[in-house]
Amino acid sequence: MERTLVLLKPDCVQRRLMGRVLTRFEDKGLNVIAMKMLQVTPELAKQHYAEHVEKPFYSGLEAFITASPILAMVLEGLDVIQVVRNMLGATSGLKADAGTIRGDFSSSRQMNLVHASDGPESATREIDLYFETGEVLAYEPTLTPWFKAADE
């Protein structure tokens, strides 16, 4: 099973879309194995977005991600990184297809509701930024046989 970090960003929290977004992940059969609400500090933002700190747009990005609480979660499932990214749609809500989370709920490039890891290495790094080992609680849902074949 693969894992990914998902952040429901300040715009998602403020617009009260957390439950609707979480429901989509659960409906897809993805397993939520960690979740917590937190306030991103400037220090955490700098760690998370380390590759962007020196770029001209970083100050706006930091101001946005620290403006309100977020909901951080770890999802687990088959090919979960790509599955979640497909569910989110294009980064810009203006370009995201209808039926995707951003396509249905966002009409902005920056106010795009959700962050998801873009690969296995970043998933591991990002999960470690937001969760301690004891906070990630992997388990096997009793419904698993109804979501995937035994050999998957």
N, C-alpha and C positions, 0 to 999 in steps of 0.2 A: 504494500500500500504506500502511496505517495502522500506527502503532506504539503500544505501551502499556508502562508499567512494571508489573511484577509482583514482589511481595516475598513469599517464603515466610517467614512470621514465625517467631519463636522457638519457638512451640508446634509448628509443622510440622517444624522442624529437630529438636527434642528428641524428638518422637514418631516420627522416622525415616520421615516421609511424603514427603520431597522427591522421590524417584524416582517414586512413584506419582502425585503431582500433575503433575510434569513430563511423564510419559508421557501423561497425558490431553491436555495441550496439544499434544504432538507427534502423538498419534493423531488429533487434530482437523485436523491439517494446518497448524498455526501454525508459523512459523519463529522459532527462538531465534537472535537476532542479537547478544546480549550476555548474559553471566552471570558473577557472581562472588559468593563468600561473603564477608561482612564483619560486623563488629561495629558496630552503630549507636551513635554517641556521643550524649550529651545534646544537643550542638550540632546535629548532623544531625537528630535527632528534632524539635527546635524549628523547624528550617527546613521539614522535611517536613510537620509538623502545625501550621504557623504559625497557621492559623485557629482552632485549639483551645487555644493556649498559655494564654490567660486564663480558660479554662473550668474549673470545679471538678474535672472528671474527668481533666484533663491529666496530673497527677502520676502517676496510676496507668497511664495510657497510655504515658508516657515510661518508667516503671519496667519495663513489660512489653516494649516494643520494644527496650530496651537490655539486657535480662536474658540474652540468649544470641545467638549469631550468627544471621544471616539469610542467605537466598539471594536476591540481586537479579537480575532478568533483564529484558531487553527482548524482547518478542514482536512479530512483524510478521505482518500478514495482512489479508485483506478484512474491513472492519468489526471489526477485532480488539478494540477497546475494548468494544463491546457483546457480542461473542462471548464474551470472557473473563468479563465480569460475569455473563452468563447461565450460563456453566459453573460459576461460583463459587456461585451461589444467593444467597438472602437473607443479609444481614449476620449475623444470629443463626443459628447452627447449629441452634437449637431450632425455627426457622421455615423453614429451607431445605428445599426439596423433595428427596426421595430421587432419586438420580441426579446431583445436583450435588455438587461437591467438598465444600462445607460440609454439605450434607445427608447425605452418606455418612460424613464423618469428624469433624464437629464437633457438640458438644452444649452450646455456650456462646455468649454474645453477644460477649464480648471475645476468647476463645480461638477465633478463627474462621479461623486457619491462613494466610490469604492476603490481601494487599492488592493491589488493581488500580486503576489510574487511572480516574477517573470521566468523563473527557472529553478532547478533543484538547489543550486548553490545559494542563490538569493533567498530562497525559501528557508533554508537552514539558518542563514545569517539573520534574517528578519525574525524568525520564530524566536531565536535566542535573544534578540533585542527586547521583545515584548513579554516573553514567558520564561519562568524558571522551570527546570525539569519537573518538579513536583506539581506544576500547574497544568501540564499536558497529560490528559487521562484517556489513553487509548482504550477502547473496548470494542467488542464485537456485538453489534445490534442483533437482536433475535430475528429481524427481518432480512438480514444479509442474503440468505438464500433466494429471496424474492427480488433482489436487485441485481445480482450477478450470478453467473454460472460458477460451479465449484472449481473449475479449472482456470478461472480468470484471476 
